[in-house]
């Protein structure tokens, strides 16, 4: 059977400029599954049902990154393949279950409420710094400081948050071979994580870092590299995605002012609107799996070793699950069924914290910065949407106090 071909590369300027149209068109195909030759070739998937299957069936589709070539041949969860292994994200059950168990106690409803309290304090402090100025860079002055501080405080990191925040932020949108890539900042961040792990081994204090420092997997202590990798992933995935969502919500509310009052005063409406905007604007572009055996998907043969990329923007527009998916409907009844936080056992642990942060941030910014106007012409988004569809800066003006 001839495989359907698509010209698709999520790292290109063409994708960045046209992703909304491309995602909708692909989702509406009779069979939303096609092969691209980009990055050594992979399958692009836009079916919600099939994405749920791929992300849940780890026995057929692995997330493991077999860098040494001695395992199942998996090529990890990112395209292109990561040159180092992400300990939690690139492991399958039962190993993944054991590792995730060490982090789970910090994502209970009680922990989420504590994170919300911190988020409110951090955003208030950031806004206090700008209220008299009448102008602000929403991303760098308020959103990133708040999301970064919330994430770092939640895991128990009490070092200089700015090193981790801006190094990780810049790394998300800078190609690794670019002279501007923040190698030194990232190295300093990872060194700080390792130091904290060693400190907690000597003197645990009940935080998430202590859990990793003293955690065991199958009866063996978690190694330094595993623990640091898990902290690294929490930071790199913990605030730029939430920051991107927050910026998107603000733009949408300012472009659709008829929804602002209800968003600010109706908690149920706000909650659903955030889910719908997550569906329409997934911060992460997608996630990959590798077939560990010859198999079939949507009637097409998938060979052992071939990768399948669940393209979130397309999956979230699947007409079988989201009728009229190319339109934002803040009252869409099933908006929460989106795949923007991935799926299966790898669904993001911090999803509830991220949504809570976005709600607190947008509400606080709109209430405390009256007559807010975002300068769309000066707003800069990431030069590539290969990993995250985020913002470098977002200048705005408001009525100063």
CORZI-V811996 format. One record per residue. N is the residue number from 1. RES is the residue in one letter. SS is DSSP state (A for helix, B for strand, O for the rest). PHI is phi as a letter, one per 20 degrees, with the letter a starting at -180 (999 if undefined). Layout:
# CORZI-V811996
<<N & RES & SS & PHI> <N & RES & SS & PHI>>
This chain:
# CORZI-V811996
<<1 & X & O & 999> <2 & X & O & f> <3 & X & O & e> <4 & X & O & f> <5 & X & B & d> <6 & X & O & c> <7 & X & O & e> <8 & X & O & c> <9 & X & O & b> <10 & X & O & f> <11 & X & O & e> <12 & X & O & e> <13 & X & A & f> <14 & X & A & f> <15 & X & A & f> <16 & X & A & g> <17 & X & A & f> <18 & X & A & c> <19 & X & A & g> <20 & X & A & f> <21 & X & A & f> <22 & X & A & f> <23 & X & A & f> <24 & X & A & f> <25 & X & A & f> <26 & X & A & f> <27 & X & A & f> <28 & X & O & e> <29 & X & O & f> <30 & X & O & f> <31 & X & O & c> <32 & X & O & e> <33 & X & B & b> <34 & X & B & b> <35 & X & B & e> <36 & X & B & d> <37 & X & O & e> <38 & X & A & f> <39 & X & A & l> <40 & X & A & m> <41 & X & O & n> <42 & X & B & a> <43 & X & B & e> <44 & X & B & d> <45 & X & B & c> <46 & X & O & c> <47 & X & O & e> <48 & X & A & f> <49 & X & A & f> <50 & X & A & f> <51 & X & A & f> <52 & X & A & f> <53 & X & A & f> <54 & X & A & f> <55 & X & A & f> <56 & X & A & d> <57 & X & O & e> <58 & X & O & f> <59 & X & O & f> <60 & X & O & d> <61 & X & B & c> <62 & X & B & e> <63 & X & O & d> <64 & X & O & f> <65 & X & B & d> <66 & X & O & e> <67 & X & O & f> <68 & X & O & e> <69 & X & O & m> <70 & X & O & d> <71 & X & O & d> <72 & X & O & e> <73 & X & O & n> <74 & X & O & f> <75 & X & B & c> <76 & X & O & n> <77 & X & O & e> <78 & X & O & d> <79 & X & O & c> <80 & X & O & f> <81 & X & O & f> <82 & X & O & f> <83 & X & O & f> <84 & X & O & c> <85 & X & O & e> <86 & X & O & e> <87 & X & O & g> <88 & X & O & e> <89 & X & O & f> <90 & X & O & d> <91 & X & O & c> <92 & X & O & d> <93 & X & O & f> <94 & X & O & e> <95 & X & A & f> <96 & X & A & f> <97 & X & A & f> <98 & X & A & f> <99 & X & A & f> <100 & X & A & f> <101 & X & A & g> <102 & X & A & f> <103 & X & A & e> <104 & X & A & g> <105 & X & A & f> <106 & X & A & e> <107 & X & A & c> <108 & X & O & e> <109 & X & A & g> <110 & X & A & f> <111 & X & A & f> <112 & X & A & f> <113 & X & A & f> <114 & X & A & f> <115 & X & A & f> <116 & X & A & f> <117 & X & A & f> <118 & X & A & f> <119 & X & A & g> <120 & X & A & f> <121 & X & A & f> <122 & X & A & f> <123 & X & A & f> <124 & X & A & f> <125 & X & A & f> <126 & X & A & f> <127 & X & A & f> <128 & X & A & g> <129 & X & O & f> <130 & X & O & c> <131 & X & O & f> <132 & X & O & e> <133 & X & O & e> <134 & X & O & n> <135 & X & B & b> <136 & X & B & b> <137 & X & B & e> <138 & X & A & g> <139 & X & A & f> <140 & X & A & e> <141 & X & A & e> <142 & X & A & c> <143 & X & A & f> <144 & X & A & f> <145 & X & A & g> <146 & X & A & f> <147 & X & A & f> <148 & X & A & f> <149 & X & A & f> <150 & X & A & f> <151 & X & A & f> <152 & X & A & f> <153 & X & A & f> <154 & X & A & f> <155 & X & A & e> <156 & X & O & n> <157 & X & O & e> <158 & X & O & d> <159 & X & O & e> <160 & X & O & f> <161 & X & A & f> <162 & X & A & f> <163 & X & A & g> <164 & X & A & f> <165 & X & A & f> <166 & X & A & f> <167 & X & A & f> <168 & X & A & f> <169 & X & A & f> <170 & X & A & f> <171 & X & A & f> <172 & X & A & f> <173 & X & A & d> <174 & X & O & d> <175 & X & O & f> <176 & X & O & g> <177 & X & O & e> <178 & X & O & f> <179 & X & O & g> <180 & X & O & e> <181 & X & O & f> <182 & X & O & f> <183 & X & A & g> <184 & X & A & f> <185 & X & A & f> <186 & X & A & f> <187 & X & A & f> <188 & X & A & f> <189 & X & A & f> <190 & X & A & f> <191 & X & A & f> <192 & X & A & f> <193 & X & A & f> <194 & X & A & f> <195 & X & A & f> <196 & X & A & f> <197 & X & A & f> <198 & X & A & f> <199 & X & A & f> <200 & X & A & f> <201 & X & A & f> <202 & X & A & e> <203 & X & O & b> <204 & X & O & f> <205 & X & O & c> <206 & X & O & n> <207 & X & O & e> <208 & X & A & f> <209 & X & A & f> <210 & X & A & f> <211 & X & A & f> <212 & X & A & f> <213 & X & A & f> <214 & X & O & d> <215 & X & O & f> <216 & X & B & c> <217 & X & B & c> <218 & X & O & l> <219 & X & O & n> <220 & X & B & d> <221 & X & B & f> <222 & X & O & f> <223 & X & O & f> <224 & X & A & g> <225 & X & A & f> <226 & X & A & f> <227 & X & A & f> <228 & X & A & f> <229 & X & A & f> <230 & X & A & f> <231 & X & A & f> <232 & X & A & g> <233 & X & A & f> <234 & X & A & f> <235 & X & A & f> <236 & X & A & f> <237 & X & A & e> <238 & X & A & e> <239 & X & O & c> <240 & X & A & f> <241 & X & A & f> <242 & X & A & f> <243 & X & A & f> <244 & X & A & f> <245 & X & A & f> <246 & X & A & f> <247 & X & A & f> <248 & X & A & f> <249 & X & A & f> <250 & X & A & f> <251 & X & A & f> <252 & X & A & f> <253 & X & A & f> <254 & X & A & f> <255 & X & A & e> <256 & X & O & c> <257 & X & A & f> <258 & X & A & f> <259 & X & A & e> <260 & X & A & f> <261 & X & A & f> <262 & X & A & f> <263 & X & A & f> <264 & X & A & f> <265 & X & A & c> <266 & X & O & d> <267 & X & A & f> <268 & X & A & f> <269 & X & A & f> <270 & X & A & g> <271 & X & A & g> <272 & X & A & f> <273 & X & A & f> <274 & X & A & f> <275 & X & A & f> <276 & X & A & f> <277 & X & A & f> <278 & X & A & f> <279 & X & A & f> <280 & X & A & f> <281 & X & O & d> <282 & X & O & f> <283 & X & O & f> <284 & X & B & e> <285 & X & O & f> <286 & X & B & r> <287 & X & B & b> <288 & X & B & d> <289 & X & B & c> <290 & X & B & d> <291 & X & B & f> <292 & X & O & e> <293 & X & O & b> <294 & X & O & f> <295 & X & B & b> <296 & X & B & b> <297 & X & B & b> <298 & X & O & l> <299 & X & O & n> <300 & X & B & d> <301 & X & B & f> <302 & X & B & d> <303 & X & O & e> <304 & X & O & g> <305 & X & O & n> <306 & X & O & e> <307 & X & B & e> <308 & X & B & c> <309 & X & B & d> <310 & X & B & f> <311 & X & B & e> <312 & X & A & g> <313 & X & A & f> <314 & X & A & f> <315 & X & A & g> <316 & X & O & f> <317 & X & O & d> <318 & X & O & g> <319 & X & O & f> <320 & X & O & f> <321 & X & O & d> <322 & X & O & c> <323 & X & O & g> <324 & X & O & l> <325 & X & O & f> <326 & X & O & e> <327 & X & O & c> <328 & X & O & e> <329 & X & O & c> <330 & X & O & f> <331 & X & O & d> <332 & X & O & g> <333 & X & O & f> <334 & X & O & d> <335 & X & A & g> <336 & X & A & f> <337 & X & A & e> <338 & X & O & f> <339 & X & O & d> <340 & X & O & f> <341 & X & O & d> <342 & X & O & m> <343 & X & O & a> <344 & X & A & m> <345 & X & A & f> <346 & X & A & e> <347 & X & O & g> <348 & X & O & g> <349 & X & O & f> <350 & X & O & e> <351 & X & A & g> <352 & X & A & f> <353 & X & A & f> <354 & X & A & f> <355 & X & A & f> <356 & X & A & f> <357 & X & A & g> <358 & X & A & f> <359 & X & A & f> <360 & X & A & f> <361 & X & A & f> <362 & X & A & f> <363 & X & A & f> <364 & X & A & f> <365 & X & A & f> <366 & X & A & f> <367 & X & A & f> <368 & X & A & e> <369 & X & O & d> <370 & X & O & f> <371 & X & O & l> <372 & X & O & f> <373 & X & B & c> <374 & X & B & e> <375 & X & O & e> <376 & X & O & f> <377 & X & O & f> <378 & X & O & d> <379 & X & O & f> <380 & X & B & d> <381 & X & B & e> <382 & X & O & g> <383 & X & O & f> <384 & X & O & c> <385 & X & O & d> <386 & X & O & f> <387 & X & O & d> <388 & X & B & c> <389 & X & O & e> <390 & X & O & d> <391 & X & B & c> <392 & X & B & e> <393 & X & B & b> <394 & X & O & b> <395 & X & B & f> <396 & X & B & b> <397 & X & B & c> <398 & X & O & a> <399 & X & O & e> <400 & X & O & f> <401 & X & O & c>>
